[in-house]
Amino acid sequence: MSVNVGLVGLGHLGASVGINLLKAGYRLTVHDVQEEKAIPFLSQGAGWADSPKEVGEQAQAIITVLPSPAAVAAVI
């Protein structure tokens, strides 16, 4: 698919979302505060963003999977 999806948050739920997006053929750009969580996605062709802002600059659609409303507010 030609849409680049951005994913911020690669915990248990975010990782599942990311895997399904890759399986569906979407291009994916990821970010997490723990960069090592991105390794499985990078090895499958996802791109890395150094910040949530960079995710927004690279993606047409953005999904956040974060642990609290405060975390979502900080990212946005």
C-alpha positions as CSV (number, residue, x, y, z in Angstrom):
1,M,0.0,0.0,0.0
2,S,1.2,3.5,-0.7
3,V,0.1,5.0,2.6
4,N,2.9,5.5,5.1
5,V,1.5,4.9,8.6
6,G,3.2,6.3,11.7
7,L,3.1,4.3,14.9
8,V,4.1,5.9,18.2
9,G,4.2,3.3,21.1
10,L,5.5,-0.2,20.7
11,G,4.4,-1.9,23.9
12,H,2.3,-5.0,23.8
13,L,-0.7,-3.5,22.0
14,G,1.4,-1.2,19.8
15,A,3.6,-4.1,18.7
16,S,0.5,-6.1,17.7
17,V,-0.8,-3.1,15.7
18,G,2.5,-2.7,14.0
19,I,2.9,-6.3,13.0
20,N,-0.6,-6.3,11.5
21,L,0.1,-3.1,9.5
22,L,3.3,-4.6,8.1
23,K,1.5,-7.9,7.2
24,A,-1.2,-5.8,5.5
25,G,1.5,-4.2,3.3
26,Y,1.5,-0.7,4.8
27,R,4.7,1.3,4.9
28,L,5.4,1.9,8.5
29,T,7.4,4.5,10.5
30,V,7.8,3.8,14.2
31,H,8.9,5.5,17.4
32,D,9.1,4.5,21.0
33,V,11.0,5.9,24.0
34,Q,12.7,2.6,24.2
35,E,14.4,2.4,20.8
36,E,15.2,-1.3,21.1
37,K,11.5,-2.1,20.9
38,A,11.7,-1.0,17.2
39,I,14.3,-3.6,16.2
40,P,11.8,-6.3,15.1
41,F,10.0,-3.7,13.0
42,L,13.1,-2.2,11.4
43,S,14.3,-5.7,10.4
44,Q,10.9,-6.1,8.6
45,G,11.4,-2.9,6.6
46,A,9.8,-0.3,8.9
47,G,11.4,3.1,9.2
48,W,12.6,4.7,12.4
49,A,11.8,8.2,13.6
50,D,13.8,9.9,16.3
51,S,10.8,11.7,17.7
52,P,7.0,11.7,17.5
53,K,7.3,14.9,15.5
54,E,9.4,13.1,12.9
55,V,6.8,10.4,12.7
56,G,4.3,13.2,11.9
57,E,6.6,14.6,9.2
58,Q,6.9,11.2,7.5
59,A,3.5,9.6,7.8
60,Q,0.1,10.4,6.2
61,A,-1.7,8.6,9.1
62,I,-0.6,8.4,12.7
63,I,-1.6,5.9,15.4
64,T,-0.6,6.3,19.0
65,V,-0.7,3.4,21.5
66,L,0.4,5.0,24.7
67,P,-0.1,4.2,28.4
68,S,-2.0,7.3,29.6
69,P,-3.8,10.4,28.6
70,A,-0.8,12.4,29.8
71,A,1.5,10.5,27.4
72,V,-0.8,11.1,24.5
73,A,-0.9,14.8,25.4
74,A,2.9,15.0,25.5
75,V,3.2,13.3,22.1
76,I,0.6,15.5,20.5
